[in-house]
Amino acid sequence: MTVQLLHDLGRRLVSRLLSIALSCAAIAIAAHPACAADEIVIGASIPLSGPLAGFGGFQKWGYSRAVDEVNKAGGITIGDKKLQVRLVLRDDKTDPNATAANTESLLSRDKATALLGSCTPALVNAGALVAERKKIPLVTACNPLEAFKSVRKWTYVWDLFFHEPELAGMPFKALRDLKLETNKKVAIFHDNGPDGQVVGGTLWPNMAKEAGYEVVQNSSFPIDNTQFTSIVAEAKAKGADVVLVDAITPQAVSIRKQIASAGYAPKLLVIEKGAEPVQFAEALGKLADGVVVGGYWDPSFPYPGAKDLAAAFESETKLTSSQHIADSYAAAQVLLDAIAAAGSLDPEKINAAITRTDKTYVVGPIKFDENHTSKLPLVMLQWQSGKTPIVWPGDRSNGKILFPMP
């Protein structure tokens, strides 16, 4: 009996000591929340390879610069402690499935406090849906607003970018304002991705009709298509002076080459999305001259740091800057400012701070509406000798349009 009694007493003592130890540990963590985090982790899945790698490279630079600036200034105060920010980037290889998987990993493995977005609707929305489900704040750009809003009513995801109806109407307004003569025949080529269908399938035809133009062709193609000879031949045969294209960069390059090979010379060639990055002009050389693309940022804009941002990029990389350095830099700044305003790593507090954003950044004033969007105004850019001067509207132009196309 004595041995059994001692055994029972020993077992109770061990159990009691373990309970006390666990309670003390819980109290220690609760009393010192900063001990649970020695840094702030921000995650992003972006296209560093695949067809959209040109966009991803600019995003990487913009996100990294914003984080580096915060860290050089001492970090962000959380509670009573200054924490450094660690940016974790994963390559989604231009694959929405990889974007979703990367976002899951950034949250589960890397313990990201908040997120930044990828580029183009298919990629951004794939990661955003994960963030929304996990109730983690995500700030993005590079996702046209209608394509963003059409997915769902967002609670934790925020988008600053251009509005597709404004983009679609721009060529017709520019033709009118600049008094450029055409036969008013329009050919439309667009991919079947989310933004391609919105802009090319719906908005351009409607805008053309309202402006008094005739759409003689509207051709859709898969996002991995490489041959466009038949649709180019159709546009040439129908004599369209205006060709409007929405496609990713590899396709945009192929379309421009095949237009030239066919001996087709439209007076105005607009290529949205794919003609934005400098890789488009590098791949085409002189064939890029005259191609028009919408723009939401330029170093000449009167916003704080605009000129310096482009100069810093070109100095560091020895490459030509792109507007995508600005929207990615601004998105990261918005998120970092919100974390600082919240003074907390609590996702709900950070999300509430994003709601209150009302500040002029390098891309202009940012204030989110009830749809979690903030619209960036557009201008018309045109490739000319490896540069993209603004050719419309007149109050912002710093170049003269080449018309008809060379």
N, C-alpha and C positions, 0 to 999 in steps of 0.2 A: 504493500500500500504506500509506503514511504517513497519508493522509487517512482511510482505512478504520479504521486502528488508533485514531486519535484519536476517530472516531465511536463505536467500540465502547467505549472507555474512558469517554467522556462518558455513554453510555447506562447503563453499570454504576454510575457515580457517582450519577446521578440516582436509580436504583433503590435504591441503598444508603441514600441520604439519606432517601428516602421511607419505607423500612423502619424506619430509626432514629426518624423523627418519629412514626410510628404506634405504635411500641413505647413511646416516652416518654409519648405521650398515654394509652395504656392503663395505664401505671404510675401516672401522675398521678391518673387516675380511681380506680384501685384503692386508692391511698394516701389519697385524700380523698373517701370516698363521699358526704359531706354536700354536696360541690360539685354532685353530680348532682341534688339536691333542695333548694330553698330554702323549700319549704312542704310541708305535708301536705294532699293533696287527698282529701276525702271526698265521694262522690257519692250521689245519691238520685233516683230517678224516682218522682214522686208525683202524685196526681190533683188538679191545680190548676184543671182545668176538666172539664166533663162531669158526669154524675150524682153522682159521689162527691167533687165539689169541696169540699163541706162538711168532709169528713174531711181532705182534702189541705191545706186552710188551717190546720187545727190542727197537722198534722204539720210543716208548714213552720215554724211558730212554735216548736214543741218542739225540732226539730233545730237551728234557728238559735240558740236560747237556749243550748243546751248547748255549741255551738261558740264562741259569743261569750264565754261564761264562761271557757272554757279559754284563749282568746286574751287576754282581759283579765288573766289570771293569769300571762301570759308565754309561753304556748304549751306545747309538749311537747318534752322533751329526747330527741333522737335522736343517739346517739353523744355527741359533746361540744358539740352545738349545739342551741339552743332554736329550734324551728320553729313558725311560726303555722299554723293550720289554715284551709284554704279549703273552704267547703261549696259544692258545685255541685249545683243542683236543676234537674231537667228535668220538664216537664209531660207525663204519659202520657195525659192527656185521658180517663182511665177506660177505656183500651183496652189489653188485655194485649199485643197486638202492639207497641204503642208503648212499653210498659214494657220489653219485651225489646230493642227497637231502642235505646232510650235507655240501657239498661244497657251494651250493647255500645259505644255512643258514649262513655259516661262512662269506660270502661276504655281504649279505643283513642285517643280524641281528647283527653280531659281528664286521662288518666293517673291515674285515681283509685287510691289506695292500698288503700282499703276502701270498703264500701258500706252504706247504710241502705235499709230496705225501703219498699214502697208500702203500700197498704191494701186489705184483703179478699183472700181466697185467690187469686182469678183473677189479680189484679195482682201480689201479692207473689210467688206461685209462678213467674210468668213471668220476673220479674227474678232470682229466686233460682236458677233453672235455668241462667241465663247465668253468674252468679257461680260456681256449682258447677263448671261446665264450664271456666271460666277459672282456677279455684282461687284465688279472691279472697274474703276474709272478708266476710260480710254479716250484719248484726244487724238484726232486724225485730221489730215488734209488729204489731198489727192483723191477725193471721192466726190464727184459732182452731186449737188445737193438733192436733186430729185431721185437719183439712184440710191442715195442714202436713206431718204425719207420713205421710199416705197417698200423698204424691207419690213419695218415694224415701227411702233412707237417706242423710241429709245428712252431709257432712264439713266444709263451709265456711260453712254457713248456720245461723243461730241465731234462735230465736223465743221471745219472752216475751209471753204472752197468756192468755186464759181457755180452759178445757177444755169442749167442747161438751156432754158428758154432765151436767156440773154445771149448765150453763145450761138444758138441757132439763128437768131435774128441779126447778128452782127454783120455777116457778109452783105446782106441786102441793104442794111442801113448805110454801110460804107460805100456800096455802089451808088446809092442815091446821093449821099452827102458829097462824095468826091466827083459826082457827075461822070461816071465811067460807063461808056456805051457798050452794050452787048445785045445779042439777039434775043435775050431773055429766056433762053432754053437752058434748063438745069439737068444735070445727071448726078445721081447720088449713089455712092458706093459705101456700104457700112457693114461692119462685122455684126455677128449675132450675140455679142456680149451685152450686158445690161445697159451700158451707156450708149453703145452703138445702136441698139434698138430704139432707145428713147430719142436720141438726137437724129439719127438717120431715118429711122422707120416712121417717126411721128412728127417731130418738131420741124425739121427742115422742109418736108412737103407742105406743112401748114403755113410756115413763114414765107415760103416761096409764093404760094397762092395769094397770101395777103399783100405781098409786095408787087403783085402783077407779073410774076414769072411762071413759066410752064415747066413742070417736072416731066421730062420726056423719058426718064429712066430712073428706077429705084431698085438697085441690086444689093442683096444681102449675101453674106458668105460666112463660113465657119471661121473661128478665130485662128485656126491653124492652116488656113488656105494659103497656097503659094502661087497659084496661077490665076491671072486676072485678064488674060488676053481677050477672052470672049466679051467680058463686060466693057473693057476698054474699046474694043471694036464696035460694040453697040453704041456707046456714047459718041464715038467719032462719026459713025454712020448717021446718027440723028442730029449731028451738028451742034451739040451743046457747047455754048461758050463758057458756061460756068460748071465746074466739077467740084462737088463737095464730098469729102472722104472722111470717114471715122474708122480708124484702124490702129492697131499697135505698131510699134516702130518697124519690126522686120517686114510686115505687110506694107506699111506706108512706103518703105524704100522700094519694095518690089513693084508696087503700083506706079510709082513715079518713073521707074526705069521702063516699065512696059508701056506707059503712055508715050514716052520718048521713042521707044522702038517701033511703035505703031505709026509714028509720024503725026501724032495727034497733038494739036496745039490749042488747048482751051485758053481763053483770055484770062480767066481767073481760076486758080487751083487752090482750094482750101483743104488742108489735111489736118484734122483735129486728132489730138492724143499722140499719135505716132510721130508727128513732126515737131513735137515740143523739145525733146532732148537734143543736145549737140551731136549725138551719135548719128542722127538722121542726116545732118549736113555733112558730117565726116564721111559717111558711106556713099554720098551722092556727088560730092564736089560741086561743080557748077550747075548740075542738074537740080540742086536744091534751090537755086536762086529763083525768086518769084513765088515760091510756095508760101501760102498764108496760113497762120495758126493763131488761135486765140491765146491771149496772155493775161494773167492776173497780177503780174509783178514785173518790175524793171528797176534797175539801180537808180534810175532818174526820178522815181516816185518820191514825193516829199514826206517820207516817213522816217522816223528815227532809225539810223543805222543802215538804211538801204544801200547807199553808195559804199559804205565801209564793208558790208557783208560780201558784196561781189568782189571787191578788191582783196579781201582776206582769202576768199576761196581761190581766186586765180593766183595769188601769191603763194599759197600753201601747196596747191596741186599742180600748178602750171597748165591748167586746163581752162577752157571757156566756161563761164558760170552759166547756170540755168535758173529759171524761176523756181524750180523745185527745191533749191537750197533755202529759199525764203519761207515757203509754206511749211516745210518740215521744221525749220528753225523756230518759226512762230508757234507751231503746235506744241513743240517741246517746252517753249517758254511759258505758254499758257498753263500746261500741266505743272511745271515746276513752281510757277507763281501760286497756283492753287494749293500745292502741298505746303508752301511757306505760309500762306494765309491761314490754312487749317491748323498749322502747328502740330500736326498729328499724322500718324500713318493709318488712321482709321479710314477705310474706303468711303464710308458715308459722309464723313466730314470733308474729305477731299472733293467728293462729288458735289457737295453743297457749295464749296468754294468755287468750283468751276462755273456753277450756275451764276455766280455773282461777277464773273469776268466782265470788265468794262474798261478797256485800255487800248491805246494805240500801239500796235506792234510794228515790226518791220514791213508787214503786208498791209498795214492800215488798221482802222478801228475794229476791234473784235468784241462783240457782244452777242451772246447766243439767244435765239428766240425760243418759243415754246416747242419747236421741233428739234432743238439741240443743234441748229445750224447757224452759221455766220457767213454771210455772202461777201465774197471778194469781187469788186467791180472788174470788168473786162476791158481790154484794149485789143486791137488787131496788130499782130506782129507779122513781119515778112522776112524770110531768109534772103539776105543780101551779102554775098562774099563772106560767109561764115558767121555773120552777125544777124541779130533780129531787132532792127529798129522798129519803133512804134510808128505805124503809118495811118492809124485812125484810133480815136477821134482827134480832131484838130487841136483841141486844147491840151492834149498830152503827147502829140506826135513829136518825134525827134528824127524823122526820116520821111522820104517821099516814096510813095508806092510805085513799084515797077508794074506798069500796065500798058499794053497786054504783057503777059508773062514772056520773059526772054525765050 
